[in-house]
Amino acid sequence: MKKIVLIAPFFGKLPKESFQLTLNSCKFNETIDWIIFTDDETKYDYPKNVKVVYQTWPGFAKLIKFSLNKKFHIEAILKDPYKLNDYKPLYG
């Protein structure tokens, strides 16, 4: 069976009131895997199809810049997490 992977970087505090509900929803979508890059180390009940990678914003930005430069010879400009939207098509 084919699977889908969604990559979701989120830096800052995750919305505590609703994030566990989102994770509960993820659990029932077994054909989708999630990879969350975040610096929020709040304890949640993560389902088996959600992988969390704890990373600081500067570390993640450095990783993205290196990958884009190496693979596509693109010089990424990432001053804050908001600009990650511009690079979504290249995450895969």
Distance bins in CASP14 RR format, pairs under 12 A and 6 or more apart:
PFRMAT RR
TARGET T0000
AUTHOR 0000-0000-0000
RMODE 2
METHOD distances of the structure
MODEL  1
1 30 0 0 0 0 1 0 0 0 0 0 0
1 31 1 0 0 1 0 0 0 0 0 0 0
1 32 0 0 0 0 0 1 0 0 0 0 0
2 31 1 0 0 1 0 0 0 0 0 0 0
2 32 0 0 0 0 0 1 0 0 0 0 0
2 33 0 0 0 0 0 1 0 0 0 0 0
3 29 0 0 0 0 0 1 0 0 0 0 0
3 30 0 0 0 0 1 0 0 0 0 0 0
3 31 1 0 1 0 0 0 0 0 0 0 0
3 32 1 0 0 1 0 0 0 0 0 0 0
3 33 1 0 1 0 0 0 0 0 0 0 0
3 34 0 0 0 0 0 1 0 0 0 0 0
3 49 0 0 0 0 1 0 0 0 0 0 0
4 26 0 0 0 0 0 1 0 0 0 0 0
4 29 0 0 0 0 1 0 0 0 0 0 0
4 30 0 0 0 0 0 1 0 0 0 0 0
4 31 1 0 0 1 0 0 0 0 0 0 0
4 32 1 0 1 0 0 0 0 0 0 0 0
4 33 1 0 0 1 0 0 0 0 0 0 0
4 34 0 0 0 0 1 0 0 0 0 0 0
4 35 0 0 0 0 0 1 0 0 0 0 0
4 49 0 0 0 0 0 1 0 0 0 0 0
4 92 0 0 0 0 0 1 0 0 0 0 0
5 29 0 0 0 0 0 1 0 0 0 0 0
5 31 0 0 0 0 0 1 0 0 0 0 0
5 32 1 0 0 1 0 0 0 0 0 0 0
5 33 1 0 1 0 0 0 0 0 0 0 0
5 34 1 0 0 1 0 0 0 0 0 0 0
5 35 1 0 0 1 0 0 0 0 0 0 0
5 36 0 0 0 0 0 1 0 0 0 0 0
5 49 0 0 0 0 1 0 0 0 0 0 0
5 50 0 0 0 0 0 1 0 0 0 0 0
5 51 0 0 0 0 1 0 0 0 0 0 0
5 91 0 0 0 0 1 0 0 0 0 0 0
5 92 0 0 0 0 1 0 0 0 0 0 0
6 22 0 0 0 0 0 1 0 0 0 0 0
6 26 0 0 0 0 1 0 0 0 0 0 0
6 29 0 0 0 0 1 0 0 0 0 0 0
6 31 0 0 0 0 0 1 0 0 0 0 0
6 32 1 0 0 1 0 0 0 0 0 0 0
6 33 1 0 0 1 0 0 0 0 0 0 0
6 34 1 0 1 0 0 0 0 0 0 0 0
6 35 1 0 0 1 0 0 0 0 0 0 0
6 36 0 0 0 0 1 0 0 0 0 0 0
6 37 0 0 0 0 0 1 0 0 0 0 0
6 49 0 0 0 0 0 1 0 0 0 0 0
6 50 0 0 0 0 1 0 0 0 0 0 0
6 51 0 0 0 0 0 1 0 0 0 0 0
6 88 0 0 0 0 0 1 0 0 0 0 0
6 91 0 0 0 0 1 0 0 0 0 0 0
6 92 0 0 0 0 0 1 0 0 0 0 0
7 32 0 0 0 0 0 1 0 0 0 0 0
7 33 0 0 0 0 1 0 0 0 0 0 0
7 34 0 0 0 0 1 0 0 0 0 0 0
7 35 1 0 1 0 0 0 0 0 0 0 0
7 36 0 0 0 0 1 0 0 0 0 0 0
7 37 1 0 0 1 0 0 0 0 0 0 0
7 38 0 0 0 0 0 1 0 0 0 0 0
7 50 0 0 0 0 0 1 0 0 0 0 0
7 51 0 0 0 0 0 1 0 0 0 0 0
7 52 0 0 0 0 0 1 0 0 0 0 0
7 53 0 0 0 0 1 0 0 0 0 0 0
7 60 0 0 0 0 0 1 0 0 0 0 0
7 64 0 0 0 0 0 1 0 0 0 0 0
7 84 0 0 0 0 0 1 0 0 0 0 0
7 87 0 0 0 0 0 1 0 0 0 0 0
7 88 0 0 0 0 1 0 0 0 0 0 0
7 89 0 0 0 0 0 1 0 0 0 0 0
7 90 0 0 0 0 0 1 0 0 0 0 0
7 91 1 0 1 0 0 0 0 0 0 0 0
7 92 1 0 0 1 0 0 0 0 0 0 0
8 14 0 0 0 0 0 1 0 0 0 0 0
8 19 0 0 0 0 0 1 0 0 0 0 0
8 22 0 0 0 0 1 0 0 0 0 0 0
8 23 0 0 0 0 0 1 0 0 0 0 0
8 26 0 0 0 0 0 1 0 0 0 0 0
8 32 0 0 0 0 0 1 0 0 0 0 0
8 33 0 0 0 0 0 1 0 0 0 0 0
8 34 1 0 0 1 0 0 0 0 0 0 0
8 35 1 0 0 1 0 0 0 0 0 0 0
8 36 1 0 1 0 0 0 0 0 0 0 0
8 37 1 0 0 1 0 0 0 0 0 0 0
8 38 0 0 0 0 1 0 0 0 0 0 0
8 50 0 0 0 0 1 0 0 0 0 0 0
8 51 0 0 0 0 0 1 0 0 0 0 0
8 52 0 0 0 0 0 1 0 0 0 0 0
8 53 0 0 0 0 0 1 0 0 0 0 0
8 60 0 0 0 0 0 1 0 0 0 0 0
8 81 0 0 0 0 0 1 0 0 0 0 0
8 84 0 0 0 0 1 0 0 0 0 0 0
8 85 0 0 0 0 0 1 0 0 0 0 0
8 88 0 0 0 0 0 1 0 0 0 0 0
8 91 0 0 0 0 1 0 0 0 0 0 0
9 34 0 0 0 0 0 1 0 0 0 0 0
9 35 0 0 0 0 1 0 0 0 0 0 0
9 36 1 0 0 1 0 0 0 0 0 0 0
9 37 1 0 1 0 0 0 0 0 0 0 0
9 38 1 0 0 1 0 0 0 0 0 0 0
9 39 0 0 0 0 1 0 0 0 0 0 0
9 40 0 0 0 0 0 1 0 0 0 0 0
9 52 0 0 0 0 0 1 0 0 0 0 0
9 53 0 0 0 0 1 0 0 0 0 0 0
9 54 0 0 0 0 0 1 0 0 0 0 0
9 55 0 0 0 0 1 0 0 0 0 0 0
9 56 0 0 0 0 0 1 0 0 0 0 0
9 57 0 0 0 0 1 0 0 0 0 0 0
9 59 0 0 0 0 0 1 0 0 0 0 0
9 60 1 0 0 1 0 0 0 0 0 0 0
9 61 0 0 0 0 1 0 0 0 0 0 0
9 63 0 0 0 0 0 1 0 0 0 0 0
9 64 0 0 0 0 1 0 0 0 0 0 0
9 78 0 0 0 0 0 1 0 0 0 0 0
9 80 0 0 0 0 0 1 0 0 0 0 0
9 81 1 0 0 1 0 0 0 0 0 0 0
9 82 0 0 0 0 0 1 0 0 0 0 0
9 83 0 0 0 0 0 1 0 0 0 0 0
9 84 1 0 1 0 0 0 0 0 0 0 0
9 85 0 0 0 0 1 0 0 0 0 0 0
9 87 0 0 0 0 1 0 0 0 0 0 0
9 88 0 0 0 0 1 0 0 0 0 0 0
9 91 0 0 0 0 1 0 0 0 0 0 0
10 19 0 0 0 0 1 0 0 0 0 0 0
10 22 0 0 0 0 0 1 0 0 0 0 0
10 34 0 0 0 0 0 1 0 0 0 0 0
10 35 0 0 0 0 0 1 0 0 0 0 0
10 36 1 0 0 1 0 0 0 0 0 0 0
10 37 1 0 0 1 0 0 0 0 0 0 0
10 38 1 0 1 0 0 0 0 0 0 0 0
10 39 0 0 0 0 1 0 0 0 0 0 0
10 40 1 0 0 1 0 0 0 0 0 0 0
10 42 0 0 0 0 0 1 0 0 0 0 0
10 52 0 0 0 0 0 1 0 0 0 0 0
10 53 0 0 0 0 0 1 0 0 0 0 0
10 54 0 0 0 0 0 1 0 0 0 0 0
10 55 0 0 0 0 0 1 0 0 0 0 0
10 57 0 0 0 0 0 1 0 0 0 0 0
10 60 0 0 0 0 0 1 0 0 0 0 0
10 81 1 0 0 1 0 0 0 0 0 0 0
10 82 0 0 0 0 0 1 0 0 0 0 0
10 84 0 0 0 0 1 0 0 0 0 0 0
11 36 0 0 0 0 0 1 0 0 0 0 0
11 37 1 0 0 1 0 0 0 0 0 0 0
11 38 1 0 0 1 0 0 0 0 0 0 0
11 39 1 0 1 0 0 0 0 0 0 0 0
11 40 1 0 0 1 0 0 0 0 0 0 0
11 53 0 0 0 0 0 1 0 0 0 0 0
11 54 0 0 0 0 0 1 0 0 0 0 0
11 55 0 0 0 0 1 0 0 0 0 0 0
11 56 0 0 0 0 1 0 0 0 0 0 0
11 57 1 0 1 0 0 0 0 0 0 0 0
11 58 0 0 0 0 1 0 0 0 0 0 0
11 59 0 0 0 0 0 1 0 0 0 0 0
11 60 1 0 0 1 0 0 0 0 0 0 0
11 61 0 0 0 0 1 0 0 0 0 0 0
11 78 0 0 0 0 0 1 0 0 0 0 0
11 80 0 0 0 0 1 0 0 0 0 0 0
11 81 1 0 1 0 0 0 0 0 0 0 0
11 82 0 0 0 0 1 0 0 0 0 0 0
11 83 0 0 0 0 0 1 0 0 0 0 0
11 84 0 0 0 0 1 0 0 0 0 0 0
12 19 0 0 0 0 0 1 0 0 0 0 0
12 37 0 0 0 0 0 1 0 0 0 0 0
12 38 1 0 0 1 0 0 0 0 0 0 0
12 39 1 0 0 1 0 0 0 0 0 0 0
12 40 1 0 1 0 0 0 0 0 0 0 0
12 41 0 0 0 0 0 1 0 0 0 0 0
12 42 0 0 0 0 0 1 0 0 0 0 0
12 54 0 0 0 0 0 1 0 0 0 0 0
12 55 0 0 0 0 0 1 0 0 0 0 0
12 56 0 0 0 0 0 1 0 0 0 0 0
12 57 0 0 0 0 1 0 0 0 0 0 0
12 60 0 0 0 0 0 1 0 0 0 0 0
12 80 0 0 0 0 0 1 0 0 0 0 0
12 81 1 0 0 1 0 0 0 0 0 0 0
12 82 0 0 0 0 0 1 0 0 0 0 0
13 19 0 0 0 0 1 0 0 0 0 0 0
13 38 0 0 0 0 1 0 0 0 0 0 0
13 39 0 0 0 0 1 0 0 0 0 0 0
13 40 1 0 1 0 0 0 0 0 0 0 0
13 41 0 0 0 0 0 1 0 0 0 0 0
13 42 1 0 0 1 0 0 0 0 0 0 0
14 20 0 0 0 0 1 0 0 0 0 0 0
14 21 0 0 0 0 0 1 0 0 0 0 0
14 22 0 0 0 0 1 0 0 0 0 0 0
14 23 0 0 0 0 1 0 0 0 0 0 0
14 36 0 0 0 0 1 0 0 0 0 0 0
14 37 0 0 0 0 0 1 0 0 0 0 0
14 38 1 0 0 1 0 0 0 0 0 0 0
14 39 0 0 0 0 1 0 0 0 0 0 0
14 40 1 0 1 0 0 0 0 0 0 0 0
14 41 0 0 0 0 1 0 0 0 0 0 0
14 42 1 0 0 1 0 0 0 0 0 0 0
14 43 0 0 0 0 0 1 0 0 0 0 0
14 44 1 0 0 1 0 0 0 0 0 0 0
14 46 0 0 0 0 0 1 0 0 0 0 0
14 52 0 0 0 0 0 1 0 0 0 0 0
15 21 0 0 0 0 1 0 0 0 0 0 0
15 22 0 0 0 0 1 0 0 0 0 0 0
15 23 0 0 0 0 0 1 0 0 0 0 0
15 38 0 0 0 0 0 1 0 0 0 0 0
15 40 0 0 0 0 1 0 0 0 0 0 0
15 42 0 0 0 0 0 1 0 0 0 0 0
15 44 0 0 0 0 0 1 0 0 0 0 0
16 22 0 0 0 0 0 1 0 0 0 0 0
16 23 0 0 0 0 0 1 0 0 0 0 0
16 40 0 0 0 0 1 0 0 0 0 0 0
16 42 1 0 0 1 0 0 0 0 0 0 0
16 43 0 0 0 0 0 1 0 0 0 0 0
16 44 0 0 0 0 1 0 0 0 0 0 0
17 42 0 0 0 0 0 1 0 0 0 0 0
18 24 0 0 0 0 0 1 0 0 0 0 0
18 25 0 0 0 0 0 1 0 0 0 0 0
18 44 0 0 0 0 0 1 0 0 0 0 0
19 25 0 0 0 0 0 1 0 0 0 0 0
19 26 0 0 0 0 0 1 0 0 0 0 0
19 34 0 0 0 0 0 1 0 0 0 0 0
19 36 0 0 0 0 1 0 0 0 0 0 0
19 38 0 0 0 0 0 1 0 0 0 0 0
19 40 0 0 0 0 1 0 0 0 0 0 0
19 42 0 0 0 0 1 0 0 0 0 0 0
19 43 0 0 0 0 0 1 0 0 0 0 0
19 44 1 0 0 1 0 0 0 0 0 0 0
19 45 0 0 0 0 0 1 0 0 0 0 0
19 46 0 0 0 0 0 1 0 0 0 0 0
19 50 0 0 0 0 0 1 0 0 0 0 0
19 52 0 0 0 0 0 1 0 0 0 0 0
20 26 0 0 0 0 0 1 0 0 0 0 0
20 27 0 0 0 0 0 1 0 0 0 0 0
20 42 0 0 0 0 1 0 0 0 0 0 0
20 43 0 0 0 0 0 1 0 0 0 0 0
20 44 1 0 1 0 0 0 0 0 0 0 0
20 45 1 0 0 1 0 0 0 0 0 0 0
20 46 0 0 0 0 1 0 0 0 0 0 0
20 47 0 0 0 0 0 1 0 0 0 0 0
20 50 0 0 0 0 0 1 0 0 0 0 0
21 27 0 0 0 0 0 1 0 0 0 0 0
21 28 0 0 0 0 0 1 0 0 0 0 0
21 44 0 0 0 0 0 1 0 0 0 0 0
21 45 0 0 0 0 0 1 0 0 0 0 0
22 28 0 0 0 0 0 1 0 0 0 0 0
22 29 0 0 0 0 0 1 0 0 0 0 0
22 34 0 0 0 0 1 0 0 0 0 0 0
22 36 0 0 0 0 0 1 0 0 0 0 0
22 44 0 0 0 0 1 0 0 0 0 0 0
22 45 0 0 0 0 0 1 0 0 0 0 0
22 46 0 0 0 0 0 1 0 0 0 0 0
22 47 0 0 0 0 0 1 0 0 0 0 0
22 50 0 0 0 0 1 0 0 0 0 0 0
23 29 0 0 0 0 0 1 0 0 0 0 0
23 34 0 0 0 0 1 0 0 0 0 0 0
23 36 0 0 0 0 1 0 0 0 0 0 0
23 42 0 0 0 0 0 1 0 0 0 0 0
23 43 0 0 0 0 0 1 0 0 0 0 0
23 44 1 0 1 0 0 0 0 0 0 0 0
23 45 1 0 0 1 0 0 0 0 0 0 0
23 46 1 0 0 1 0 0 0 0 0 0 0
23 47 1 0 0 1 0 0 0 0 0 0 0
23 48 0 0 0 0 0 1 0 0 0 0 0
23 49 0 0 0 0 1 0 0 0 0 0 0
23 50 1 0 0 1 0 0 0 0 0 0 0
23 51 0 0 0 0 0 1 0 0 0 0 0
23 52 0 0 0 0 1 0 0 0 0 0 0
24 44 0 0 0 0 1 0 0 0 0 0 0
24 45 0 0 0 0 1 0 0 0 0 0 0
24 46 0 0 0 0 0 1 0 0 0 0 0
24 47 1 0 0 1 0 0 0 0 0 0 0
24 49 0 0 0 0 0 1 0 0 0 0 0
24 50 0 0 0 0 0 1 0 0 0 0 0
25 32 0 0 0 0 0 1 0 0 0 0 0
25 34 0 0 0 0 0 1 0 0 0 0 0
25 47 0 0 0 0 1 0 0 0 0 0 0
25 49 0 0 0 0 0 1 0 0 0 0 0
25 50 0 0 0 0 0 1 0 0 0 0 0
26 32 1 0 0 1 0 0 0 0 0 0 0
26 33 0 0 0 0 1 0 0 0 0 0 0
26 34 1 0 1 0 0 0 0 0 0 0 0
26 35 0 0 0 0 0 1 0 0 0 0 0
26 36 0 0 0 0 1 0 0 0 0 0 0
26 44 0 0 0 0 0 1 0 0 0 0 0
26 45 0 0 0 0 0 1 0 0 0 0 0
26 46 0 0 0 0 1 0 0 0 0 0 0
26 47 1 0 1 0 0 0 0 0 0 0 0
26 48 0 0 0 0 1 0 0 0 0 0 0
26 49 1 0 0 1 0 0 0 0 0 0 0
26 50 1 0 1 0 0 0 0 0 0 0 0
26 51 0 0 0 0 0 1 0 0 0 0 0
26 52 0 0 0 0 0 1 0 0 0 0 0
27 33 0 0 0 0 0 1 0 0 0 0 0
27 34 0 0 0 0 0 1 0 0 0 0 0
27 44 0 0 0 0 0 1 0 0 0 0 0
27 45 0 0 0 0 1 0 0 0 0 0 0
27 46 0 0 0 0 1 0 0 0 0 0 0
27 47 1 1 0 0 0 0 0 0 0 0 0
27 48 1 0 0 1 0 0 0 0 0 0 0
27 49 1 0 0 1 0 0 0 0 0 0 0
27 50 1 0 0 1 0 0 0 0 0 0 0
28 47 0 0 0 0 1 0 0 0 0 0 0
28 49 0 0 0 0 1 0 0 0 0 0 0
28 50 0 0 0 0 0 1 0 0 0 0 0
29 47 0 0 0 0 1 0 0 0 0 0 0
29 48 0 0 0 0 0 1 0 0 0 0 0
29 49 1 0 0 1 0 0 0 0 0 0 0
29 50 0 0 0 0 0 1 0 0 0 0 0
30 47 0 0 0 0 1 0 0 0 0 0 0
30 48 0 0 0 0 1 0 0 0 0 0 0
30 49 1 0 0 1 0 0 0 0 0 0 0
30 50 0 0 0 0 0 1 0 0 0 0 0
31 49 0 0 0 0 1 0 0 0 0 0 0
32 47 0 0 0 0 0 1 0 0 0 0 0
32 49 1 0 0 1 0 0 0 0 0 0 0
32 50 0 0 0 0 1 0 0 0 0 0 0
32 51 0 0 0 0 0 1 0 0 0 0 0
33 46 0 0 0 0 0 1 0 0 0 0 0
33 47 0 0 0 0 0 1 0 0 0 0 0
33 48 0 0 0 0 1 0 0 0 0 0 0
33 49 1 0 1 0 0 0 0 0 0 0 0
33 50 1 0 0 1 0 0 0 0 0 0 0
33 51 1 0 0 1 0 0 0 0 0 0 0
33 52 0 0 0 0 0 1 0 0 0 0 0
34 46 0 0 0 0 1 0 0 0 0 0 0
34 47 0 0 0 0 1 0 0 0 0 0 0
34 48 0 0 0 0 0 1 0 0 0 0 0
34 49 1 0 0 1 0 0 0 0 0 0 0
34 50 1 0 1 0 0 0 0 0 0 0 0
34 51 1 0 0 1 0 0 0 0 0 0 0
34 52 0 0 0 0 1 0 0 0 0 0 0
34 53 0 0 0 0 0 1 0 0 0 0 0
35 46 0 0 0 0 0 1 0 0 0 0 0
35 49 0 0 0 0 0 1 0 0 0 0 0
35 50 0 0 0 0 1 0 0 0 0 0 0
35 51 1 0 1 0 0 0 0 0 0 0 0
35 52 0 0 0 0 1 0 0 0 0 0 0
35 53 1 0 0 1 0 0 0 0 0 0 0
35 54 0 0 0 0 0 1 0 0 0 0 0
35 55 0 0 0 0 0 1 0 0 0 0 0
35 60 0 0 0 0 0 1 0 0 0 0 0
35 91 0 0 0 0 1 0 0 0 0 0 0
35 92 0 0 0 0 0 1 0 0 0 0 0
36 42 0 0 0 0 0 1 0 0 0 0 0
36 44 0 0 0 0 1 0 0 0 0 0 0
36 46 0 0 0 0 1 0 0 0 0 0 0
36 47 0 0 0 0 0 1 0 0 0 0 0
36 49 0 0 0 0 0 1 0 0 0 0 0
36 50 1 0 0 1 0 0 0 0 0 0 0
36 51 1 0 0 1 0 0 0 0 0 0 0
36 52 1 0 1 0 0 0 0 0 0 0 0
36 53 1 0 0 1 0 0 0 0 0 0 0
36 54 0 0 0 0 1 0 0 0 0 0 0
36 55 0 0 0 0 1 0 0 0 0 0 0
36 60 0 0 0 0 0 1 0 0 0 0 0
37 50 0 0 0 0 0 1 0 0 0 0 0
37 51 0 0 0 0 1 0 0 0 0 0 0
37 52 0 0 0 0 1 0 0 0 0 0 0
37 53 1 0 1 0 0 0 0 0 0 0 0
37 54 0 0 0 0 1 0 0 0 0 0 0
37 55 1 0 1 0 0 0 0 0 0 0 0
37 56 0 0 0 0 1 0 0 0 0 0 0
37 57 0 0 0 0 1 0 0 0 0 0 0
37 59 0 0 0 0 1 0 0 0 0 0 0
37 60 1 0 1 0 0 0 0 0 0 0 0
37 61 0 0 0 0 0 1 0 0 0 0 0
37 63 0 0 0 0 1 0 0 0 0 0 0
37 64 0 0 0 0 1 0 0 0 0 0 0
37 81 0 0 0 0 1 0 0 0 0 0 0
37 84 0 0 0 0 1 0 0 0 0 0 0
37 91 0 0 0 0 1 0 0 0 0 0 0
38 44 0 0 0 0 0 1 0 0 0 0 0
38 46 0 0 0 0 0 1 0 0 0 0 0
38 50 0 0 0 0 0 1 0 0 0 0 0
38 51 0 0 0 0 0 1 0 0 0 0 0
38 52 1 0 0 1 0 0 0 0 0 0 0
38 53 1 0 0 1 0 0 0 0 0 0 0
38 54 1 0 0 1 0 0 0 0 0 0 0
38 55 1 0 0 1 0 0 0 0 0 0 0
38 56 0 0 0 0 1 0 0 0 0 0 0
38 57 0 0 0 0 1 0 0 0 0 0 0
38 60 0 0 0 0 1 0 0 0 0 0 0
38 81 0 0 0 0 0 1 0 0 0 0 0
39 52 0 0 0 0 0 1 0 0 0 0 0
39 53 0 0 0 0 0 1 0 0 0 0 0
39 54 1 0 0 1 0 0 0 0 0 0 0
39 55 1 0 0 1 0 0 0 0 0 0 0
39 56 1 0 1 0 0 0 0 0 0 0 0
39 57 1 0 0 1 0 0 0 0 0 0 0
39 58 0 0 0 0 1 0 0 0 0 0 0
39 59 0 0 0 0 1 0 0 0 0 0 0
39 60 0 0 0 0 1 0 0 0 0 0 0
39 61 0 0 0 0 0 1 0 0 0 0 0
39 81 0 0 0 0 1 0 0 0 0 0 0
40 52 0 0 0 0 1 0 0 0 0 0 0
40 53 0 0 0 0 0 1 0 0 0 0 0
40 54 0 0 0 0 1 0 0 0 0 0 0
40 55 0 0 0 0 0 1 0 0 0 0 0
40 56 0 0 0 0 0 1 0 0 0 0 0
40 57 0 0 0 0 0 1 0 0 0 0 0
40 81 0 0 0 0 0 1 0 0 0 0 0
41 52 0 0 0 0 1 0 0 0 0 0 0
41 53 0 0 0 0 0 1 0 0 0 0 0
41 54 1 0 0 1 0 0 0 0 0 0 0
41 55 0 0 0 0 0 1 0 0 0 0 0
41 56 0 0 0 0 0 1 0 0 0 0 0
42 52 0 0 0 0 0 1 0 0 0 0 0
42 54 0 0 0 0 0 1 0 0 0 0 0
43 52 0 0 0 0 0 1 0 0 0 0 0
43 54 0 0 0 0 0 1 0 0 0 0 0
44 50 0 0 0 0 1 0 0 0 0 0 0
44 52 0 0 0 0 1 0 0 0 0 0 0
45 52 0 0 0 0 0 1 0 0 0 0 0
46 52 1 0 0 1 0 0 0 0 0 0 0
46 53 0 0 0 0 0 1 0 0 0 0 0
46 54 0 0 0 0 0 1 0 0 0 0 0
53 59 0 0 0 0 0 1 0 0 0 0 0
53 60 0 0 0 0 1 0 0 0 0 0 0
53 63 0 0 0 0 1 0 0 0 0 0 0
54 60 0 0 0 0 0 1 0 0 0 0 0
55 61 0 0 0 0 1 0 0 0 0 0 0
55 62 0 0 0 0 1 0 0 0 0 0 0
55 63 1 0 0 1 0 0 0 0 0 0 0
55 64 0 0 0 0 0 1 0 0 0 0 0
55 81 0 0 0 0 0 1 0 0 0 0 0
56 62 0 0 0 0 1 0 0 0 0 0 0
56 63 0 0 0 0 0 1 0 0 0 0 0
56 81 0 0 0 0 0 1 0 0 0 0 0
57 63 0 0 0 0 0 1 0 0 0 0 0
57 64 0 0 0 0 0 1 0 0 0 0 0
57 78 0 0 0 0 1 0 0 0 0 0 0
57 79 0 0 0 0 0 1 0 0 0 0 0
57 80 1 0 0 1 0 0 0 0 0 0 0
57 81 1 0 1 0 0 0 0 0 0 0 0
57 82 0 0 0 0 0 1 0 0 0 0 0
57 83 0 0 0 0 0 1 0 0 0 0 0
57 84 0 0 0 0 1 0 0 0 0 0 0
58 64 0 0 0 0 0 1 0 0 0 0 0
58 65 0 0 0 0 0 1 0 0 0 0 0
58 78 0 0 0 0 1 0 0 0 0 0 0
58 79 0 0 0 0 0 1 0 0 0 0 0
58 80 0 0 0 0 0 1 0 0 0 0 0
58 81 0 0 0 0 0 1 0 0 0 0 0
59 65 0 0 0 0 1 0 0 0 0 0 0
59 66 0 0 0 0 1 0 0 0 0 0 0
59 67 0 0 0 0 0 1 0 0 0 0 0
59 78 0 0 0 0 0 1 0 0 0 0 0
59 81 0 0 0 0 0 1 0 0 0 0 0
60 66 0 0 0 0 0 1 0 0 0 0 0
60 67 0 0 0 0 0 1 0 0 0 0 0
60 76 0 0 0 0 0 1 0 0 0 0 0
60 78 0 0 0 0 1 0 0 0 0 0 0
60 80 0 0 0 0 0 1 0 0 0 0 0
60 81 0 0 0 0 1 0 0 0 0 0 0
60 83 0 0 0 0 0 1 0 0 0 0 0
60 84 0 0 0 0 1 0 0 0 0 0 0
60 87 0 0 0 0 0 1 0 0 0 0 0
60 91 0 0 0 0 0 1 0 0 0 0 0
61 67 0 0 0 0 0 1 0 0 0 0 0
61 68 0 0 0 0 0 1 0 0 0 0 0
61 76 1 0 0 1 0 0 0 0 0 0 0
61 77 0 0 0 0 1 0 0 0 0 0 0
61 78 1 0 1 0 0 0 0 0 0 0 0
61 79 0 0 0 0 1 0 0 0 0 0 0
61 80 0 0 0 0 1 0 0 0 0 0 0
61 81 0 0 0 0 1 0 0 0 0 0 0
61 82 0 0 0 0 0 1 0 0 0 0 0
61 83 0 0 0 0 1 0 0 0 0 0 0
61 84 0 0 0 0 1 0 0 0 0 0 0
61 87 0 0 0 0 0 1 0 0 0 0 0
62 68 0 0 0 0 0 1 0 0 0 0 0
62 69 0 0 0 0 0 1 0 0 0 0 0
62 76 0 0 0 0 1 0 0 0 0 0 0
62 78 0 0 0 0 1 0 0 0 0 0 0
63 69 0 0 0 0 0 1 0 0 0 0 0
63 70 0 0 0 0 0 1 0 0 0 0 0
63 76 0 0 0 0 0 1 0 0 0 0 0
63 78 0 0 0 0 0 1 0 0 0 0 0
63 84 0 0 0 0 0 1 0 0 0 0 0
63 87 0 0 0 0 0 1 0 0 0 0 0
63 91 0 0 0 0 0 1 0 0 0 0 0
64 70 0 0 0 0 0 1 0 0 0 0 0
64 71 0 0 0 0 0 1 0 0 0 0 0
64 72 0 0 0 0 0 1 0 0 0 0 0
64 74 0 0 0 0 0 1 0 0 0 0 0
64 75 0 0 0 0 0 1 0 0 0 0 0
64 76 1 0 1 0 0 0 0 0 0 0 0
64 77 0 0 0 0 0 1 0 0 0 0 0
64 78 1 0 0 1 0 0 0 0 0 0 0
64 81 0 0 0 0 0 1 0 0 0 0 0
64 83 0 0 0 0 1 0 0 0 0 0 0
64 84 1 0 0 1 0 0 0 0 0 0 0
64 86 0 0 0 0 0 1 0 0 0 0 0
64 87 1 0 0 1 0 0 0 0 0 0 0
64 88 0 0 0 0 0 1 0 0 0 0 0
64 90 0 0 0 0 1 0 0 0 0 0 0
64 91 0 0 0 0 1 0 0 0 0 0 0
64 92 0 0 0 0 0 1 0 0 0 0 0
65 71 0 0 0 0 0 1 0 0 0 0 0
65 72 0 0 0 0 0 1 0 0 0 0 0
65 74 0 0 0 0 1 0 0 0 0 0 0
65 75 1 0 0 1 0 0 0 0 0 0 0
65 76 1 0 1 0 0 0 0 0 0 0 0
65 77 0 0 0 0 1 0 0 0 0 0 0
65 78 1 0 0 1 0 0 0 0 0 0 0
65 79 0 0 0 0 0 1 0 0 0 0 0
65 83 0 0 0 0 0 1 0 0 0 0 0
65 84 0 0 0 0 0 1 0 0 0 0 0
65 87 0 0 0 0 1 0 0 0 0 0 0
65 90 0 0 0 0 0 1 0 0 0 0 0
66 72 0 0 0 0 0 1 0 0 0 0 0
66 74 0 0 0 0 0 1 0 0 0 0 0
66 75 0 0 0 0 0 1 0 0 0 0 0
66 76 0 0 0 0 1 0 0 0 0 0 0
66 78 0 0 0 0 0 1 0 0 0 0 0
67 73 0 0 0 0 0 1 0 0 0 0 0
67 74 0 0 0 0 1 0 0 0 0 0 0
67 76 0 0 0 0 1 0 0 0 0 0 0
67 78 0 0 0 0 0 1 0 0 0 0 0
67 87 0 0 0 0 1 0 0 0 0 0 0
67 90 0 0 0 0 1 0 0 0 0 0 0
67 91 0 0 0 0 1 0 0 0 0 0 0
67 92 0 0 0 0 1 0 0 0 0 0 0
68 74 1 0 1 0 0 0 0 0 0 0 0
68 75 1 0 0 1 0 0 0 0 0 0 0
68 76 1 0 1 0 0 0 0 0 0 0 0
68 77 0 0 0 0 0 1 0 0 0 0 0
68 78 0 0 0 0 1 0 0 0 0 0 0
68 84 0 0 0 0 0 1 0 0 0 0 0
68 86 0 0 0 0 0 1 0 0 0 0 0
68 87 1 0 0 1 0 0 0 0 0 0 0
68 89 0 0 0 0 0 1 0 0 0 0 0
68 90 1 0 0 1 0 0 0 0 0 0 0
68 91 0 0 0 0 0 1 0 0 0 0 0
68 92 0 0 0 0 0 1 0 0 0 0 0
69 75 1 0 0 1 0 0 0 0 0 0 0
69 76 1 0 0 1 0 0 0 0 0 0 0
69 77 0 0 0 0 0 1 0 0 0 0 0
69 78 0 0 0 0 0 1 0 0 0 0 0
69 90 0 0 0 0 0 1 0 0 0 0 0
70 76 0 0 0 0 0 1 0 0 0 0 0
70 90 0 0 0 0 0 1 0 0 0 0 0
71 87 0 0 0 0 0 1 0 0 0 0 0
71 90 0 0 0 0 1 0 0 0 0 0 0
71 91 0 0 0 0 0 1 0 0 0 0 0
71 92 0 0 0 0 0 1 0 0 0 0 0
72 87 0 0 0 0 0 1 0 0 0 0 0
72 89 0 0 0 0 0 1 0 0 0 0 0
72 90 1 0 0 1 0 0 0 0 0 0 0
72 92 0 0 0 0 0 1 0 0 0 0 0
74 86 0 0 0 0 0 1 0 0 0 0 0
74 87 0 0 0 0 1 0 0 0 0 0 0
74 89 0 0 0 0 0 1 0 0 0 0 0
74 90 1 0 0 1 0 0 0 0 0 0 0
75 87 0 0 0 0 0 1 0 0 0 0 0
76 83 0 0 0 0 1 0 0 0 0 0 0
76 84 0 0 0 0 1 0 0 0 0 0 0
76 86 0 0 0 0 1 0 0 0 0 0 0
76 87 1 0 0 1 0 0 0 0 0 0 0
76 90 0 0 0 0 1 0 0 0 0 0 0
77 83 1 0 0 1 0 0 0 0 0 0 0
77 84 0 0 0 0 0 1 0 0 0 0 0
77 86 0 0 0 0 1 0 0 0 0 0 0
77 87 0 0 0 0 1 0 0 0 0 0 0
78 84 1 0 0 1 0 0 0 0 0 0 0
78 85 0 0 0 0 0 1 0 0 0 0 0
78 86 0 0 0 0 1 0 0 0 0 0 0
78 87 1 0 0 1 0 0 0 0 0 0 0
79 86 0 0 0 0 0 1 0 0 0 0 0
80 86 0 0 0 0 0 1 0 0 0 0 0
81 87 0 0 0 0 0 1 0 0 0 0 0
84 90 0 0 0 0 0 1 0 0 0 0 0
84 91 0 0 0 0 1 0 0 0 0 0 0
85 91 0 0 0 0 0 1 0 0 0 0 0
END
